[in-house]
Amino acid sequence: MNFREVFHNFGLLLVVLSLILGITAAWSALGVGQGDPAEKQALLALLLSAGAGLTAGGLLYLPTRSATRVLGRREALLLVALGWLVSAALGALPFYLWAHLDGDPRPHPFDAFVNCYFEAMSGFTTTGATVLSKIASMPRSLLLWRALTHWLGGLGIVVLFVAVLPSLGVGGKRLFRMEAPGPEKEGVRPHIRETARILWLIYLGLTITQAVALRLAGMGWFDAVCHTFATLATGGFSTSDTSIGGYDSVAIDIIIIVFMVAAGVNFGLYYQLIRGRVRQVLQDGELRGYLTILLLGSLFVVVFLHGHTLQTTDGRLHDGSPARAALHGTFQAVSVQTTTGFCTADFNQWPLLARGVMILLMFIGASAGSTGGGIKVIRILICLKVLASEIERVFRPNVVRPVKFGAHPVDADLKLATLAYVLGILVLFLLGAGLLLALEAPQDIDFATAISASVATLCNIGPGLGMVGAVENYGWFTAGSKIVMCLLMALGRLEIFAIAVLFFPRFWRGD
C-alpha cells in the first residue's frame, strides 16, 4: 500500500474542500453587517473550519510531495473511502463550532458532534436525513453550507477533485470509477479529467436553469439556490421546516418534479444529447426502464390515493380529489425513486398499498451515472433478465441464449457483480435494521421504523415511514444508532465495496 500517495492526494482533497468552506464564509461575511449575532458566529465557525481543513491538508500534502504519483487499485479505494468518511467530519465542523459559539444555554442538536457528523454525512451522501426539527432558525450561511454538501456530493467530491486538479493519469481514472455509481458505463470522453469536467459543466448548467425557474415561480433567490442544490443532487435538504409542502405552489412542485426526474438520468446521456445523438439516447434501455418505472410507480400511488384525505407537511388537510392525488402522489413517487427525499405530503398517513409502492421505489432508485441512490434501474433490469433466462433453462436446457442489455451481451462477470451487489444491499438492509432494534430501547422504536430507517439511509433517501416519516427527523436516535446509519449512508453512496474492503485484512496486507 502506497500510503504516501494516498496522503498526498487526500491532503489536496482537504484543501479543495476547505477553499469551498472559505467561499461560503465569504458569502456569509456579506450578511454580517446586518448585525445578526447568529450570522457572525456562523461566519467565525466557517472560517475556523476552513482554517482547520487547510492546516490538516497542508500537513498531509507537504511531507508527501515526493510521492510516486501512481495510484494503484488499493490506493484509489482507500482514498475514496477516506475522502468521504473524513470529509463528512470536516463538513460537520461548522455546525459543531457554531453551536458552541452561540452561547445559548438551551440545548441544540448540534451540541453533540455525532449529530453534526450525521448531518454532514447525510449531506455529502445526498441522503437528506436530518437531526433538526427547527431548520429555518439556522443561520443562512450554515443552511447554504448544508445545501452545498448536497451539491458537492451529488456528482461526487472525488469526481470534483479529479476535475479541478492536474491530471492524475491512470490514478484519476481509477478514482473516477471507484466513485461513479452503478455498473461501469461508457466514458463521455477518453480523457478522464475531461470527462469529469464535462459532467460538472452539465451539472452546473442544470443548476442555473432550475434556480432561475424556481425564482420565476416565486421563491426567493436564497431558497431557490438551496433547493436547486438539493434537487439536482437528489438530496432533499430544505430551508423550510415543512419541506416543499410549505410553499403551497403547484408551479414549484412541477418544476422540482421535472428536475428530480432529470437528476435521476445517467448524466452521460446529456453529453450524448449535446453531441446530437438523440436517437442513441432515446434507445437507451436503462432510460426507458427508469421512465417506465417512474410512470407506473406514480400511477399506482395516485390510484391508491384517490378518495383518501391528504395531509400536507404543514398540517393542512385536503380531500383526495384526482388533481390533488395526482400532484402529491406523483411528487412523492418521483422524490422517493430518485432518492431526493423532498416532501409535500405526509405519506406516513397514506393507505397501505401506496406506502408499499413507496418502499419498493426506495429500493429501486435512479439510473446508474445519475446523482440518485438505490440499487439502480440497470441492476434491476439485469437481475430480471437473468431470472427470465434461468426460468427458460428449466424447460429448455439445451437452448443457449445470451443475456443481453440492449444490443450488448451481459457477460458472466457483470451478472455476478450485479447479483452480488443486490444481495449485499439486502444483507446490509437487514443488518442495519437489526442493529437499530438492538441499539434502541424497545419502547423507543418499532419494527416498521427500524426497517424504514435502514432502507432510507442505505439507499440515500432520507425520510421513511413510522418515526422517521415525512414530518419527523432522526434527532431522537441514540449516538450508536446514528453511527450505524452514517456507515449505511456511506456504504449506499459508494455502492458498498469501497467501504467494505476496509474491513478485509488482506486489503491492508496487499497480497
PyMOL commands that set and color helices and strands:
alter all, ss='L'
color gray80, all
select helices_A, chain A and resi 3-32+37-64+73-101+109-111+113-124+135-137+140-155+157-164+170-179+192-216+221-232+243-247+250-263+267-274+278-282+285-305+322-337+347-349+352-364+377-395+412-439+442-444+447-458+466-468+479-493+497-503+505-509
alter helices_A, ss='H'
color red, helices_A
select strands_A, chain A and resi 310-311+317-318+404-405+408-409
alter strands_A, ss='S'
color yellow, strands_A
deselect
rebuild
show_as cartoon
